[in-house]
Amino acid sequence: MTLRITPRGVAGAVAATVAASLLLAGCSQQTSTTDEATTAPVAENLPAPFDGDPVQVALVQQSGAGDFFTAWTAGAKAQAEAINIELTVTDARNDNAKQASDLEQAIASSPDAIIIDHGQTDTLEPRIRDAVDAGIPVIVYDLALENTDGVIITSQSDASMAEGVLDQLIADVGEGAKVGLVNAEGFAPLDRRQAVWDEYVAEYDLDELFFTGEVTESTATDNIPLVDAALKQHPDVQAIFAPYDELTKGAVQAVIQNNLQDSVKVYGIDISNADIEVMTAGGSPWVATSATDPAAVGAAVVRALALSLAGEIEETEVQFPAVTVTQQFLLDNGISNVAALRDAEPGLLLNDFLTADWLPAVSQ
């Protein structure tokens, strides 16, 4: 069904909503309005190695900043606590050299396992090989590796996420539309999403007018001037694909600043309370997103590791399914936060994904 925006107020309302969201995100991107996962009681009858002293696991993150990663980390922490894992978290704050150093320190501490959340292949892969050679189990999330031996690979299904939201873009603006891309290269999930974008540009004869964007410690606010400059050069653009919600929020604000919200549609990836607030604000140009529930995914990554340590799974690659959410769906169902979205789309919870009798998913 073709999505139509039904204005519910003036552009100032959505601009204020985005501005408030960016104010929270822009200082350090450490504050999140996303619901955190709640902690389940520690399960009974835990198998080895969870039936004794706490299992020591290091979580080495490229960045814990922004709504998605704050919720992801909350889910991971809640699931870890529920199964007797002591999780030590380091956040490199988008500093690749620091993340490499954090990983080296984690290896030196000889934990029972290491989780690596995003990062750059060239800086992390040699150190991951060091961890594997040292006999430390390693699981990675959304990190591309050339040598995956001895490593569990987990990710969102980036291809299906991009396809879902780009199918909506084509339904809305049609073949041959004038489009723009806001993205940053060198990040595994963003690269995978861009590969799908390139396929759609070719298949549907889309006219890509601009490609801009960067990932920083304040991604949303730092992309506003970049997209603003692109829009001033190409005010006839019809749709923008920004495949990460911090990029999306920056693109939305730039569209509003240029008073183009009636003619430019924005398509994103990821979901949070703040994202839903922006999408449902009156006159918002953000009309569709494709997402997993980050808290559920963070918890599921921990469950994948736990099942592996307990010797109960042999899989070495896991992908988490996503759903496409339109602005119209949110408005029609009166959805104003992630908790309500979970009720409307229970598949987001992953409650039956990577579980066991001793390993239920934590409540969200």
VONU-840442 format. One record per atom (N, C-alpha, C, CB): x, y, z. Coordinates in pm, whole numbers, plus 50000, padded with zeros to 5 digits. Glycine has a CB too. Layout:
BEGIN
XYZ;...
This chain:
BEGIN
500854988050000;500005000050000;500885012450000;499045000150122;500565022049914;501325034349909;501085042550035;500965042449785;502175046750097;502085054250222;501855068950192;503355052450308;500895074850259;500645089150246;500785095550383;499245091950186;501485106750388;501605113950513;500345122150534;502865123050514;499755120650651;498615128950688;499085139150790;497445120350744;499295151550753;499815161450847;498905162650967;499965175050778;499545163051084;498785164551207;499165177451280;499005152451298;499895185951213;500305198451276;501245205751184;500965195851412;501815216351230;502715224251148;504105218551156;502705238951191;504965223051062;506335217951059;507075220951187;507085223750941;506725231751253;507425235251376;507315224551481;506895248151431;506215217051482;506045206651583;507065195651563;504625200951578;507215191051438;508185180551415;509605185851431;508005174451276;509845198351392;511175204151411;511545204551557;511245218151351;510585208251641;510855208751785;511115194751839;509675215151859;510365184951787;510555171151831;511945166251794;509495162051770;512345168651668;513675164351625;514735171851703;513855166651474;514555184851722;515545192751794;515725187551936;515145207451796;514615184352001;514715179052137;515465165652137;513315177352199;515165157352037;515845144552026;517325146452002;515235136251915;517685156151916;519085158551886;519805164852004;519215167451764;519085172652083;519705178552201;520165167652295;518725188052273;519345157052308;519725145752392;520885138252330;518545136352413;520835136552197;521845128452130;523115136252103;521295123052001;523015149452085;524115157052030;525265159352124;523635169751985;525015159952255;526105162952347;527115151652349;525575165452487;526645139552369;527555128252372;526935115652314;528015125552512;525665116452279;524885105052232;524815094252338;525495099352104;524945097752464;524895087752569;523515086552631;525905091052674;522635096252612;521315095652672;520345089252576;520825109752711;519505080452627;518555073552541;517165074252600;518955058952520;516175075852513;514795075152557;514205061552529;513965086052490;515045052052486;514565038752456;514365030852585;515525031452363;513275023052594;513055014552710;514215004952724;511725006952698;514755003652846;515784993852870;515134980552903;516734998452982;515874969852875;515364956752910;515334955253061;516214945552846;514334948753111;514274946353254;515004933353285;512804945653302;515474932153408;516284920753445;515404909253492;517274924553553;515634897453436;514914885653482;515644879753602;514794875153368;514944872653689;515614865853799;516634855953745;514604858653890;517704853753820;518704844153777;518034830453765;519914843653876;518204824153648;517544811453622;518074800453714;517734807553476;517264790253736;517664778853817;518154767553727;516494774053905;518864758153791;519364746353719;520224750153600;518204737753673;521094759853621;521984764153514;523034753453488;522654777553549;523364750853361;524414741153330;525784747653346;524254735553185;526814739253346;528174744653342;528354752453212;529234733153354;529084763453214;529884768753324;529144779153411;531124774953270;527814779453402;527054790053469;526594786353609;525874793853385;526944774153654;526444769153781;527394771353897;526144754653768;528444779253875;529404781953981;529644796753998;530724774853953;530904800554004;531234814854012;530764821853885;532764816854033;530514835053894;530054842253774;531004840353656;529914857053805;530434838253540;531214837053416;531664851053375;530364830153302;532944852753354;533514865853322;533524868053171;534944867053379;532784878153127;532694881252984;533014895952962;531274877852928;533884898852867;534224912552830;533404916552708;535744913952801;532734927952715;532004933652602;532794945652553;530534937652642;533344944452433;534214954752376;533434961752266;535554948752321;533004974152292;532154981352198;532914992152122;530974987452270;532574993451994;533105004851919;532475017651969;532845003151768;531165017151994;530465028552051;529195023752119;530135039051942;528945029052238;527685026552306;526755038352294;527915023252451;527055047552202;526325060152192;525125059052101;527245071152143;524095066852132;522895067152050;521845057652104;523225063651905;520605060052063;519475052452116;519625037452094;518195057252053;520005033451973;520105019351941;521095012452033;520525017351795;522305017952046;523345011152120;523115011552271;524685017252087;522485022252319;522145022652461;521175011352495;521525036352498;520155009452411;519184998752435;519834985152415;517985000352342;520664983752313;521364971052287;522164966852409;522294972252163;522914976252465;523744973152582;522894969652703;524654984952614;521774976752719;520874973752831;520344959552821;519704983652836;519974955352701;519494941752681;520564931452710;518974939952541;521784934152664;522894924952689;523174923652838;524164929752615;523174934852908;523444934653053;522364926953128;523534949053107;521094929153091;519994922453161;520064907353140;518644927853113;520334903153015;520414888752988;521604882653059;520504886252837;522724889753061;523914884653128;523654882553276;525094894153108;523024892253340;522764891253484;521844879653516;522164904253535;520924876753424;519954866153448;520564852253443;518854866953347;521754850853385;522364837453374;523774837053432;522394832953227;524004845253534;525244844453611;526484848053528;525404830553667;526324857753439;527464863353366;527804876953426;527154864553214;529064878953457;529544892153499;530114899053375;530614891153614;529414909153327;529754915653201;530554928353228;528484918953120;531764928853174;532604940753184;532584948053050;534074937053225;532074960453050;531834967652925;532854978852908;530424973352923;533454979552788;534284990852750;533694997152625;535754986552726;533725010452618;533155017952507;534235026852447;531925026552553;534615024052322;535685031652257;535225045052204;536275023652146;533935047752207;533375060652163;533835064152020;533795071752261;533715054151932;534045055751790;535525058151763;533265067151733;536365055051861;537815056251843;538335042151815;538515062651972;538685039451689;539075025951650;540355021451718;539245025251500;541295030651738;542535027051806;542245023251951;543535038651801;541345030452015;540985027152153;540295013752161;540095038052212;539415010752062;538754997852066;539764986452053;537704996951955;540754988351968;541804978251955;542544976552087;542794982051842;542834987752153;543494987152284;542604980552388;543885001252330;541294983852385;540344977552477;540324962452459;538934983352457;540374958152333;540354943752306;541644937252356;540174941052156;542764943852336;544034938452386;543984936752538;545214947652347;543434946852607;543334946052753;542374935052795;542884959352810;541294933452719;540344922752751;541014909152738;539104923352659;541784907252633;542484894452614;543454892052728;543234894352478;544174902552768;545164901352876;544514897553008;545914914452893;543234901153026;542554897953152;542044883553156;541394907453173;542204876153046;541814862053036;540374859453080;542754853553118;539404866053016;538004863453052;537564849853001;537094874452995;536384845853043;535834833252995;535354834352851;534694828653084;535044846752806;534604849052668;534654863952641;533174843352642;534624867352511;534634881452469;533524883552368;536024885452409;532744894252387;531764898952289;532314911652228;530344901352355;532314912552095;532764924752027;531594930551950;533974921751931;531264942851979;530114949751920;530594960151821;529224956352030;530434957251691;530864966051582;532384968351586;530124979551590;532864975751489;534284978751483;534814977851341;535064969451573;536094981051326;536764980951197;537544967951181;537704993051183;537364961551067;537974948551043;539494949051057;537614943550905;540124958950995;541584958950992;542214960851129;542084969750899;541544968351217;542124970551350;541814959351448;541634983651406;540694952351427;540274942351525;540624928051487;538804943351544;540634924751357;540794910651320;542094904551371;540734909351170;543244911251362;544474905051415;544364901851563;545674914051392;543704910551637;543574908451782;542524897751813;543194921751852;541524896551728;540574885551744;541274872151724;539404887051644;542184871651626;542954859351607;543794856451731;543874860451483;544314866851797;545074864951920;544174858852029;545664878351969;542944863752039;542024858452139;541694843852112;540724866852142;541394840651986;541074826851949;542264817751977;540664825951800;543464822351942;544674814351965;544914812152114;545894821151903;544444821752196;544604820452341;543514811752403;544594834152406;542604806552320;541544797852369;540364805052429;542104788752470;540214818052398;539094825852451;537954825752349;539534840552482;536774820852385;535634821352292;535284835752256;534414814352353;535024838152128;534724851652080;533424851352001;535884857151993;532554860952028;531344863051949;531334877551907;530044859252028;531004880451780;530994894251732;529604897651683;532044896251618;529294910451692;528014915551640;528284926351538;527124920851755;527764924551417;527874934251308;529324938651284;527024946451338;530194928751275;531604931251243;532004921651132;532514929451370;532494926951021;532914918650908;534314913250934;532874926750776;534484900150917;535784893850934;536134885850810;535794884851059;537414885450776;537864877250664;538074862850709;539164882950605;538544861150833;538764847750889;537814845951007;540254845750933;536814837550989;535804835751093;536024823051174;534424835351030;537124816251153;537384803851227;537394806551377;538724797551184;536614798651450;536614799851595;535814811451648;537984800951643;535064818251562;534304830151603;532834828051567;534864842951534;531934831951658;530514832051628;530154845751572;529654828751755;529544846051454;529204858451386;527714861151403;529594857851235;527344872551457;525934876251468;525714889851403;525474876451616;524504891751353;524184904551289;522684905651269;524924905951154;522234917851248;520914919751193;520954915351047;520444934751206;519814911850993;519774908550851;519734921750774;518524899550817;520904927450753;520974940850694;520374941250554;522404945550688;520554930550478;519994930350343;518474931150348;520434917750268;517844922950434;516384923050440;515874936150500;515874911250523;516624942050592;516224954950648;516174965650539;517194959150762;517264966250462;517324976150355;516254973450249;518714976250292;516074960750214;515074957450112;513674961450157;515104942450082;513344959050284;512014962350332;511704977050321;511864957950473;512634985350366;512354999650364;512485005450223;513305007050461;513364999650140;513505004650003;512325000249916;514824999749942;511724988849947;510474985149878;509414995849905;509974971149925;509395000850029;508435011350063;508765024249988;508415013950214;510035027349976;510455039349901;509975038549757;512005040849905;510185027149693;509765025649554;508245026649543;510255012149496;507525020749638;506065021649636;505605036149648;505455013249747;506345044049723;505945057949748;506315067449634;506585062849876;507545066349582;508015076449486;508205070949346;509295082349533;508215057749329;508235051749196;509615050849133;507365059449108;509645043949021;510885042448945;511325055948890;510715032148831;512635057448876;513195069548817;513165081648908;512465072648694;512835079849034;512745091249126;514115097149154;512075086949258;514115109949191;515345116749231;515575113949379;515275132249202;516745108249413;516985103549548;518345107949599;516865088349555;518505107349731;519785110249793;520115099649897;519765124149857;521395097549922;521875087850020;522655095050129;522755076949953;522335092150254;523085097450368;523645085350443;522195106550462;524945083150432;525545071050488;527025073450512;525325058950393;527675064150578;529115064850602;529715051350569;529435068950749;530775051150492;531395038750450;532395033750555;532105040550316;532655020850552;533635015050642;533055008450766;534575025450684;531715008350777;531035001850888;530244990050830;530105011850965;530504978050879;529964966050815;528464966650789;530274954050900;527624969950888;526184969950859;525794980850760;525394971850987;526444992450768;526115003250675;526584999750534;526765016450720;527704993050523;528184988750391;527214978550329;529594982650402;526704969250413;525764959250360;524464965850315;525474948450467;524004975750391;522774982650354;522984990850226;522304991750469;524174996850213;524445004750094;524534995949969;525725012750112;525024983749986;525094974549871;523694971849816;525774961249911;522714970449906;521334968549862;520824981249794;520424964849981;521154992849851;520765005749792;521275006549648;521335017549875;522535003049628;523115003749494;522344994849396;524604999749497;521904983149444;521124974149359;519784980549322;520894960749429;519124986849418;517834993149392;517985005149299;517184997449523;519065012849317;519305024249228;519395019449083;520605031749267;520105008449062;520255003148927;518954996848876;521374992748923;518314988848960;517134981548915;515964990748884;516724971449020;515805001348963;514645010248948;515015023648884;514005012649083;516205024148826;516635035948751;516495048648835;515835037248621;516865047748963;516795059349050;517905069249015;516885055249198;517605081949027;518555092448995;519175097349125;517875104248917;520355091849162;521015095649287;521685109349272;522065084949329;521085119249336;521565133049323;522725135949415;520455142649349;522765129349532;523875132049624;524115120049716;523585144549707;525325119349767;525735109649868;526605117149968;526515097349803;526125117950091;526865124850195;526665117450326;526405139650207;527375121650430;527155115750561;528435111350629;526235104050550;528385110650763;529505105850842;528985100750976;530555117050863;529725091651036;529435086851171;530445092851266;529455071251178;529965099851367;530825106651463;530315103651604;530865121951437;530875110351702;530375108851838;529015115651854;531365114651938;528685124851761;527385131651762;526805130951620;527505146551810;526515118751576;526165116351436;524965124551391;525875101851415;523905124751470;522685131551426;522945146351401;521575129951531;523515153151498;523735167551483;524795170651378;524145173751617;525825162351368;526905165151273;526485163051128;528095156551303;525395155451104;524945153350967;523955163950919;524325139850955;523435171951010;522495182350967;523115191750864;522015190451087;524305197550890;524875206650789;525255199650659;526085213550844;525635186950666;525985179650544;524775177750455;526595165950579;523675173550516;522455171550436;521865184950395;521405163350516;521985194850481;521515208350447;522195213350318;521775218050563;523515211750310;524245216050191;523795208350067;525765214250211;523565195150084;523115187049970;521735191349923;523105172250008;520845194550018;519495198749982;519485212349914;518615199050105;520365221049954;520435234149889;520895232849744;521375243449967;521705222849716;522135220249580;521075212649500;523445212549580;520315204249570;519355195449503;517995195849572;519895181049500;517325207349569;516025208249637;514925200149570;515585222749644;515215194749450;514215186749380;514275171949417;514395188349232;515125168149512;515185154149555;513825150049612;516305152149660;513435137649586;512125132949632;512205123849754;511445125549519;513325116749768;513455107349880;514905106249923;512895093549842;515115104050054;516445102350110;516475089150187;516835114350202;517505081250162;517735068950239;518895071550334;518025056650145;518635070150464;519655072350567;519625060150659;519385085750648;520455049950633;520275036650692;520865034650832;520875026750603;520655044250921;521025043151062;520295054651129;522615043851086;519615052051239;518655061951289;519285075251328;517935056351406;520545075251370;521185088151399;521385096151269;522545085951471;521755089151162;521825095651031;520445100550988;522395086050925;519425092351013;518065095750972;517595108451041;517105084251002;517835109451172;517375121251245;518075133951195;517625119451395;519355132851160;520035144351103;519425148350970;521505141451085;519105138350885;518495141150755;517125147550772;518385128350672;516325142550867;514995148050892;515085162750930;514275140251003;515995166051020;516115179951064;516545189050949;517105181051179;517445184050862;517885192050748;516735194350650;519065185150676;515915184250628;514745185750540;513815196550595;513985172450526;513585196250725;512695206150788;513295220050779;512415202450935;514595221250804;515255234250796;515105240550658;516735232950832;515045232150557;514915237050420;513455237850374;515685228150326;512535235350469;511105236450441;510695227350325;510725250950410;511255215250323;510995205950214;510205193750260;512295201450151;509655194150382;509005182350437;507765178150359;508625184950580;507205187150279;506045183350198;506425176450068;505205195450168;507705177250030;508125171549902;509215161049913;508595182449812;509835159850029;510935150250046;510555140050153;512265157550085;510615127350118;510365116650213;511695110750259;509455105650150;511785107250388;513015101750446;512745087450492;513515110550565;513695078550463;513595064450496;514815060450579;513485055650366;514575054150693;515665050950784;515735036250819;515545058950909;516635033250912;516745019950970;517015021651120;517885011450901;516415012951199;516455012751346;515215019551404;517725019751398;514965016851530;513795022351598;514115024551744;512565012951582;513545035051803;513685038051946;512525046951984;515065044951978;512385049652112;511345059052155;511525072452087;511375060852307;512765077252083;513025090252021;512695089951872;514485094252041;513035078751806;512725077451663;511215077851640;513325064551607;510475070451721;509015070251706;508435084051727;508395060351805;508975091451823;508495105151847;508705113851724;509215111251968;509865112451661;510145120251540;509245115951425;511615118751499;509065102751406;508265097651294;506805101851305;508365082451288;506265102451427;504835105051444;504515119751469;504305096851558;505525128251475;505275142651491;504575147951366;506605150351516;503725157951383;502965163451272;503855168051158;502135174951320;503585163251037;504335167550920;505695161350907;504475181950921;506025151150985;507365145150978;507625139150840;507525134351086;508815141650783;509155135550654;509665121150667;510205143850584;509875116250790;510375102550811;509185093050802;511105100950950;509055086150688;507845078550660;507975063450678;507405081250522;509195058250689;509345043850709;510725040750765;509115036250577;510785030050843;512055025150895;511985010050901;512365031251036;513115003650903;513174989050918;514054986151037;513714982050788;513584977351126;514264976651254;514134963151322;513744987151344;515104960351405;514994950451511;514764958251640;516274941251519;514444951051747;514394957151879;515804956051937;513324950151973;516524967051951;517934966051992;518134959352127;518544979751996;517234961752223;517374955052352;517244939952336;516314960252451;516304935652253;516114921352230;517324915252160;514854918852147;517924922752067;519094917651995;520294916752088;519414926651875;520524926952170;521634926352265;521514914352356;521694939052348;520294911852404;520054900152489;520294887152412;518634900352544;519864886652286;520004874452206;521474871452175;519224875752076;522294881652158;523724879352137;524324872352260;524464892752109;523934876952377;524414870652500;523914856252508;523964878552625;522674853752468;522144840052471;522904831052373;520644839952437;523244836252257;524014828352160;525344824252220;524234836352030;525994833552288;527264830352354;527054819952462;527914843152414;526004821852544;525744812652655;525494798552605;524564817552738;524704797052501;524414783852446;525684777252391;523354784852337;526534785452332;527784780152280;528694775452395;528504790752196;528804783552500;529644779752614;529114767152682;529724791252716;527794765352680;527194753552741;527224741452648;525764756452781;527724743252525;527814732252431;526484728052373;528444720752495;525534737452366;524184733952322;523844738852182;523184739352418;524724746352118;524514749751977;525844748351903;523954764251961;525724745451776;526914744351691;526964755351587;526944730751623;525884763351577;525854773951478;527004783951501;524494781251480;527594788351393;528644798551404;528224811651337;529934793451341;527004811951283;526504824451223;525014825751253;526754824651068;524634837251307;523254839751347;522824853451294;523094839051502;521634854051233;521074866651190;519744868951260;520894866951036;519504881451299;518284884851371;517284891151275;518594894351488;516054885851271;515064890951176;514584904951213;513874881551168;514144912351112;513684926051132;512274927851076;514654936051067;511664939051110;510354942651054;510454956750997;509224941651162;509624959450896;509524972950841;508334979950905;509394972650685;508564991950955;507534999451027;507305012650953;507955002051176;506075015150912;505765027850846;505215037950944;504765025650731;505345050350907;504755061150985;503245059050999;505045074850920;502615054650890;501165052750892;500765041950991;500655049350753;501555031250999;501275020551094;501325025851237;502275008851076;502335033951267;502465039651401;501275048551433;503765047651414;500875056951337;499755066151359;498435058551372;499665076351245;498225048851283;496965041451285;496765033651414;496905031951167;497865029151474;497795021051595;498095028851722;498735009451584;498245041951709;498485050351826;499755046751901;497325049451919;500785042651828;502035038251890;502945050151917;502765027851800;503325052052042;504155063452079;505485059452142;503395072352173;505715046352160;506975042052219;507255027552179;506945043452372;508465023052212;508875009652172;508044999052243;510355007552201;507645001452368;506834991752441;505534988852366;506544996752583;504894999352317;503654997552242;503914990752108;502955011052219;505064993752047;505414987251920;505634972351941;506674993651859;506254968552053;506434954452083;505094947252092;507214952652213;504114953952152;502784947852162;502164945852024;501864956552250;502384955551936;501794954851803;502594945751710;501704968751743;503884944451735;504774936051653;505564926851746;505744944851566;504924916551803;505604908151903;506824900751849;504644898151958;506944899751717;508124893451660;509404900751693;507984892551512;509294913451731;510484921151769;511144915751895;510114935651790;510384908951979;510884905052111;511924893852107;509734900652196;511904885652002;512824874251991;512714864852112;514274879251978;511514863952169;511334855952291;511544841052270;509964858252346;511404836352145;511594822152116;512854819552034;510384816652043;513744829252034;514944828751950;516164826452039;515094841851866;516894815452015;518094812252093;517774810952242;519174822852072;516804802752274;516424800752413;516544785952449;514984805852439;516464783152579;516464769452631;515674769652761;517924764052653;515414757752817;514674757152943;515354765453051;514534742652989;516664765253053;517424772753154;517754786853107;518704765353189;517394790152983;517814802752924;516634809952857;518944800252821;515664814552936;514584822552875;515084836352839;513394823552971;514424842452740;514744856352707;514314865352821;514054860652575;515104875652849;514714885152952;513484892752906;515874894852984;512684897053001;511504904952969;511924918752920;510564906253090;511164924052826;511484937252771;510554947752831;511384937152616;
